Amino acid sequence: MNRKLVLPGGILWILGLVLSIVGMNIHNQTGSLISVIGNILFLVGLGIIGAAWLIARKEQERKREE
């Protein structure tokens, strides 16, 4: 897979997961905000990794056809 996409996607994915868990353990408005930011980062990171996987899969299929 393309490391230029997987590395930032993985970092965002892990950071989002951590922020989401930390936000759930803070019981006020700030915790809610941190949890929402964590969820957004998690989904963006997961989307980037998914896009990198799709690109790699299409390249492999293209190589098989040739």
Secondary structure, 3 states (H helix, E strand, C coil): CCHHHHHHHHHHHHHHHHHHHHHHCCCCHHHHHHHHHHHHHHHHHHHHHHHHHHHHHHHHHHHHHC
